[in-house]
Amino acid sequence: MTASHLRQIASVAGLLVLWQLLVQTGKLSELFLPAPLSVLAAMWEMTRSGQLPWAVLVSLNRVVQGFVYGATAGVVLGLLAGAVGWIEDLLDPWVAALYPIPKSALFPLFLLWFGLGDTSKIATIAIGVLFLVLVNTITGVRSISPVLLKAARDLGASRLQIFVKVILPGALPNIFTGLRLGAGMALILVFITEIEATKAGLGFLLWEAFQLLDTKKVFAGVVTFGLLGVAATWLLQWLERVGCPWLQRSN
Amino acid sequence: MLLALRDVGKAWLLKRTGERVTALQSISLDVHPGEFLILLGPSGCGKSTLLQIIAGLEAPSTGDIRFPDGNGRGKLTSMVFQDYALFPWRTVLGNVVFGPEVRSVGRGEREAKARQLIELVNLRGAENRYPHELSGGMRQRVALARALANDPEVLLFDEPLAALDAQTRRVLQDELLRIWAETGKTFVYVTHSLQEAVLLGSRIVLMTAGPGRIKQIVDLPLPRPRHLTGRAEAELLDRLDGLLGEEVNRAMAL
């Protein structure tokens, strides 16, 4: 463990201890800022009662489905647009027009079309993920040096082989960038879509706790969202290490 | 004769100005089996374009390439690019097997072949490294092995050593000569370096600038190994220097 690590741990531990002390000595109100230990206790209680694991499962189901649909569509469309000129022409104006729209703004429409169930939430998440993955995949395909395509052609590769053996691996680093951004977007969107018109999920739990002014539970929800974000980042980093071994530093 | 260029020309339109640029004009040239043919000329004389046309990566605007054997292009040529053009996501071995792989050669066969070639270019032990873990000289060796893996009759080199430092270049020039002699392949080699041309070539095609034409074809019957300080070499350098100098001046005057 380096000095840098120690400083980082000291920073977090110090602040948590200070926070705990400030609440215990009555300098901070538990209503606004419950002590770290109380939040921990609340999380433990919610886990034991099954409330928190259930909420996480419900939300994860929406996140994972939306992410998988959106990412798959984004990668496929992005590779095709990057590799085939006319597909890009068909896609380009739609991307330009829809990309700047906050995808949460589409949620009411999806509620209207797909109803109050999971479908509208999954669709919102999928759309949000799709655009980030699509745009990054196109960037990835465009970043491939033309001389690599030439070399592949010179060595006898067919168009399909160039697509599979050059364009796909060449775009992979950018695809992973898109997936990481997409995972963050999925968590944002699952929270937003669970505020209204649902009776389950981590976002619903958090929002309901807020309306009841149960600040400890709000904090418990926020911390859980944070843990999900960390887990998603780890998972994607691991996938990237497996998928792009040539990006590793050499030692 | 391995392949013959007949009256090959290349021109294109500059989109921005609508100007028509003639890069190559009436190039007629026979490539003989087993020779080390140098295409020498000032920057912008179209020698790289000519190489791409021979490789089949560009179509000529006029004229044609003939393959007297009648077997068409097949796997006649393979190219070694100046900036290596290695696939960064493939290891050394993965790069070298690429050609046989896309030509559906079985895994065992293509890997055995690739290992042989990696040995030939003195890269044994580096099979599992990625290109970014190699020096420039080593990368160019990989590119050479990759080009050889398709067992082409003609190897095309597009200024392959231009990006390397002087020391590495000297070593690789000797390596190229060794591999040329060992494999008996035909080399067509683009360079703008007189010294390189005299050290390596068995024939030099001297090109003019703008539009690229053949100015003169010079035979180099000098024995090897050659040294730039040798008398015959020095005389030849002098003569070529005069010829090339005219073209460089003409090119700069444009």
Interface residues (C-beta under 8 A of the other chain):
Chain A: S145 V147 L148 K150 A151 A152 R153 D154 L155 G156 A157 S158 Q161 K165 V166 P169 G170 L172 C244 P245 W246 S250
Chain B: A55 G56 L57 K75 T77 S78 M79 F81 D83 A85 F87 P88 W89 R90 T91 F98 G99 E101 V102 R103 Y130 H132 E133 R146 A147 N150
